[in-house]
Amino acid sequence: MRLVDKSDMQIGTIYCLRRCCKWYKKAFLYVPDICVLNAFILYKDSNTDKHVPKTDSGEGSGGGGVRVVDVRSDITSQPSPAMRRTIMEAVLGADPYGEDPTVNALQKRGASLLGKEAALIVPSGTMANLIAVLSHCERRGCEVILGDLSHIHLHEHTGTTQVGSVYPRTLRNQPDGTFNLKEFLEAVRSEDFHSSRTALVCIENTHSMAGGKVLPMDWMDELGAMCKKLNLPIHMDGARLLNASVALKELPSRMVRDCTSVSLCLNKGLGTPVGSLLAGPSEFIYKARSIRQMLGGEMGQPGIIAAPGLYALDHVYPRLHEDHEHIQIIARAVAGCGSPAITCDLESAHTNILMLNCNMAYLTPQQLCQRMEEVTEEEMAVMGERVVAKMSPVNLTTVRLVTHLSITPEDVKALVVKMVYVIKELGKPKST
């Protein structure tokens, strides 16, 4: 026999609500499943408008619970009840006919924010980037120049090649997320029946694998001037562009001035459940809309995605500096340990991402992540609470932390105490 827990009750409640909806449908009263699900979520969270620390009991970190601090990625953030209410209250319409007023408002707002003529809502950042590349590279066999550590190249399943027969010509990413501009000029290929033609340049800001670094403005300006002379469009993967904007205290429109197109994730730093924007010239967005349809990304009434996006631009964008401050607190604590086992570059922590370097003579990234998810009795006695910290190993020597909307100052304090404890515990060379 298995005891029924809280999650079973929640699932059962949703099931019963959906059964009720089916009965109402017979009476010609249609209630979409998504509304039922969000109604239940709204009911569950209606007592508070603040994020509650996630624990094994679903309550607070007291009473023997476990405080879970999830810094694997900013996609793990949870929308606040206020953001969820925007989903429930969104005015909807048929977007294929251009009749969803909430979508139209977000697209207009996004285009203005990024200094472009038009914008398009899409389900994901990966799709936004793929649509951009396919819109720019209309002929099969074209080449796109991009960094070898870029998200488009490493983490988007080579969609540009699989779907569009567009091939990557990679340049080595430098530690600051840029690439050498002399090497860039040498990589550009003009029209020649012997080889592929360079049709597009892609850059990423902030640069994820460079530790959330902000691309230098003078480098972007120089690249923009080169591409203008070469008549080459630039697409910016701006998944976390607003983090870069906050860090530099620069307008997003200025940062993408020389980019023909730009993608912007709603569900990373902005903390919405899903969705991205793609912005550019009107003619480009017209083509992008057609490609979105081909990829299966057109949605009937995506106002339920657009509404939290509008909320995030008003309420989450202005607080992104808090995530950057949280990373600085964690980075200073790690650096302050002075351990040869785990180190970080404090000056490289520009935004909400921190890379921890693991000395393989002491431990591997996997071992560090595993230990941070464990709680020992000795640790509990020192910390006064059980803390589980979730982090991500990104390569053979590095662990990544990403702060976000759902990480509170109390979470940061608990994470720092745990991190310092674990660093001291593991800071002994492995026995041979």
N, C-alpha and C positions, 0 to 999 in steps of 0.2 A: 504494500500500500504506500502511495506517495502522498504526502501532505500537500494541500493546496496552498500556494504562496500568493503573494500580492500580484505578481505578474500574471498568474492564472486568472485571478479575479478581473484584472484589467482586460485581458484577452476575452474573457467571458462576457464582460460588459459590452465591449465593442461588437461581439458576435450577436448579442441580444439586440443591440441598437440596430444593427444591419438587418436582422430578421424583421424588426418593426418597420424599417424602411421598405422592405419588400412588400409587407402588408399594405403600407400606405401607397406604394406604387400601383397596387391593384385598384386603389380608390382614386387613381389619377392624380395623386399628390406626390410629385417626384422630389426625393431628398437625396442628393449625391452622396456617395460613400465618403468622399473627402470631407464633406461638411460634418458628417457624423463623427469621423475620426477626430477632426479638429475640435468639435464640440466637446467630445470626451476629454481631450487634452486640456482644453480651456477650463472645463469643470474641475479637472484634477488639480490645476495650478491656480485656481481663482482666488485663493486666500493670500497670495503674495505677488508682488510685482518685481521681486528680486530673485537672483539666482541663489539656489540653496546648494551648499557644498554636497557633492555626490558621495554617497556612502553605500555600504553594503546593505543597509536597512532602508535606504531611501529617505532618511531623515537628516539630521545634522551629524556632526562628527562626535557628539557626546553620546552617552549611554552605551558605550562599548562598541559603537560603530566604527567604520573605517573611512577616513577621508581619502577620496580618490582624486588625485591631481593629474589630469590627462593633458600632457603637453606634447603628444605625438604630432599633432597638427592642429591648425586653427579650424579645420573642417569638423573637429569634434565638439565645437562650441554648441551650446543649446540656446535656442531663441527664448527670450524672456516672455512671460505671459502678455506683456504689452505688445510685443511683436506678433505673438500668436493671435491676439485680438484683431490685428490688422488683416490677417488672413480671413478670419471669420466675417469681418465687416467690409471686405473689399467689394467694390462695385465691379461686376463682371460683364463681359460681352464677348462676342465671337471675334477673336483676334484674326482668323483667316480673312475676315472681311474688314479688318481694321477698326472693329467696333468695341474693343475692350478699353474702356477709358483709363483704367489703372495702368495697363500696359503702355498705352499711348503717353501717359504722364511720365512714367519711368523712362521711356525711350527718349522723350524730349528732354527730361532732366539730365539723363546720362550724356546725351549729345552736347548739351550746353556745358556741362562740367568738364568734358574732354575737349571742348573747342572744335567739334566736328559737326557736319551738316545733319547727320542722322545717326540713329542707333537701332539695334535689333536685340531683342531678348532671346536667349537660347538656353537650353537645359544645363549646359556645363561649360567650363573653361576650355576643356579639351575640344568640344565641338566648336566653340567660338574660334579657336586657333585653326582648326581644320578648315572651317568655312572661309576664314581669311586667306589661308594659303591657296585654296582651290579657286577663290574669287580672283586673286592676283595672278595665279599661274594657270591661264586658260588652256595652254597647250601641253599635251603629254610630253614627258621627257625634260621639262624645265628643271632648273636647279634653284634651290633656296640656300642662301648662305646663313649660317647660324652657329652659335657656340656649341662645343662638344659636350658641355655640361648643362645645356639648356633643357627646360622641361619639355619643350616640343620634341626635342631629339631623344631624350632618355625615357620619358614617362608617358608618352601619348601613343604608344603601340605602333609607331611608324605609320600612323594613319595617312599622312600626306603621300607616302609611297604606295601603301596598300590600296588606298581609295583613288588617289589622283595621279599616280605615276609621276609624282614630283619628287626629285631626289635631293637628299641633304648633302651639302658641301660644308663640312664642319671646319671651324677654326678653333684653336685651343683657347679655352676660356682662361683668362688671367684671374688671380685671386680676388680682384675687385668686381668680377662679373663681366668685364669688357673683353674685347679681343684686340689684337694688334692691328692697327689700321693699315700699316704697310702690307701685312699679310693679307688683309682684306682686299686691297687693290689688286694684289697679285692673283687672288682667287676668282675675281670677276671675269666671266667669259662672255664675249659678245657673240653675235649671230655667226655661226660657222657650221657648215653641214657635217664637219668632222666631230663635233662635240655638242653637249647640251648648252643651252643659253641660260645665263643667270637672270632670273625673273623677279627675285624678291630677297630682302634681307630681314631677318627676324632677330630682335633683341628682347631681353627679359628684365623687368624692373618692378619690384626688387628681384634680385637674383637668388633663387631658392638654394641651389647647391653651393653658392658662394657665401651662404650664411645670412641671407636676407639683406645683403648689401645693396645700397642705393647707387645706381650708375652715376658717375660724375657728369654734371651738366656740360662741362667743356668738351668731354669725349662725345656726348650725344650730339652736341652742336657741330663738331667737326665731322662726325659720321654723316649727319644730315646734309651738310654742305657737299660732301663727296657724292652722296647718293643723288642729290639734285643735279649735279653735273653729269652723272652717269644715267640719269633718267630711270633710276631704280627706286621702287617704292619700299618703304620700311613698315613692317608690322611689329608692334610692341605687344608681347605677352605681358599685360599689366595686371595679372592676377592680384598682386598686392601693390598696385600702383599708388593707392591712397596712403599706404604706409610710407612709401617713398616721399609722397607729397608732404606728409606731416613731418617726416624726419628732416627734409630740406627746407621746410617752411616755404614751399613753392607751389604755385597753382598747378593742378594736374594738366590743364590745357597748355601751359607753358612747357611742361615736361614732355608732352607728346606733340609739340608744335611741328616737328619735322617728320612725324610718322603719318603715313597715309591712313593707317588703320590701327586700332588698339582694342584689346579685349580687357574686360574688368570683371573679376569674380565678385559675386554678391555673397558667396557662402564661405569665404575665407576670413579675412580680417573684419569684414562687415557683419559676419555672424548670422546670415540668413540660412534657412535650411537647404536651399538649392537655387541655382540659376547664375547666369552671367550675361554681360552685355558685350556687344561688338559694335564699335562706332567707326565712322569714316564718311567719305563723300556720299551724297545721295545715290549716285549711279552705282557705287560700290555696294551699298546696302541693298539696293534693288537686286543685284546679282546674288548677294549673300542670302537674301530671303528665299530665292529659288533653290539655292544649294541646301539651305536649312530644311526645306520641304523634302528634297531628295534624300537627305540623311535621316529623315524621320523625326526632325526636331521641331516641326510646327505643332503647336498645341492649341486646343480648342478655346479655353478660357484661362490663360496663364496669369490673369490678374491675381490669383492666389500666390503666385511667385513674385509678381511685381510689387505687391503691397508691402511685404516685409522689406523689399529692396528700397522703396521710398522711405520707409521708417528708418532703415539703417543709415541712409544718407543724412537724415536729419539728426539722429540720436546716437549712432555708433561711430560714424566718421569723426565727430568732434572729440571722442574719447580714445582714439587709437594711440595717442601719446602715452596713455596709461599702460598699454601692453609693452611699449618700448621701455618705459621706466621699470616695469617688472623684470624684463630681460636684463637690464643693467644691474638690478639688485642681485639676481641670480649669478650673473657673470662676475660681479665683484666678490661674491661669497666664494665661488670656485677659485678665482685667482688668489684670494686671500689665504686659501689653504696652503699654498706653496708646495703642493704635492707634485712629484714627478710622474705620478700615475695618471692623473686626469688634469688637463690644462685647457684653457680657453684664451682667445685673444680678445681682451676687453675692448680694444679700439675697433675691432671688426664687427662688434654687435651694434649695427646701425638701427635696427628696427625690432621686430618681434620674434626673431629667430636667433638661436645661439647654438654654435657647434662646439661640442666637447671632444677634445682629442684624447684618445686612450693610448697610453704607452703599452705596447703589446708585451713588454717584459713583465708587466704587472697584471693586466687583464685585457679582455677583448670587449668591444662594444656590446656584444650579446650578454656577456657576463654582468656588465654594469647595469644594463636594462633589466635583466632578470633579478638582480639584487635589489634594485629600486622598487620592484613590485612585491618584494617579500617584506614581512614584518617579523622581527624576532622579539622575544620577551625582554632581552637586554635593551634593545632599541626602544621598546615601548616604555620602559622604566625611565629612560633618559628624556624622551620626547613628550611623554604624557598623553599621547594619542597614537592611534595606528594610522600610518600614512602609506598609501600605495601610490607611487608615482609612475606614470606610463610615459616612456620615451621611445624614440625610434633610432635604431642603428641604420646609418645610411651608406656606409661602406666598411672596409676592413678595419678602419681606425677611428671612425667618427660616429658620435651620437648627436642627434638633433633634438632641440627643445623649441617649441613654438607656443608663445603665450597668446591669449585670445580673450574674447568677451566673457567667457565663463570662468576664467581664472581670477579669483578675488585676491585682495591683499593678504587675507588670512591663508589662502592656498599658497601664495608665494612664500610667506613666512614659514609655513610647514615644510614646503619643498626645500627651502634653503637649509633648515635644520637637518632634514633627512639627508640631503646631499652632502653636507659637511660631515655628518656621522659616517656615511658610507665611504666617502673618500678617505677618511682616516682609517677605517676598517680595512679597506682594500689596498691601501698604499704600501704594500709590502711586495717585493719581487716574488714572482712565481718560483717555486722550488724546481730545480732541474733534476 
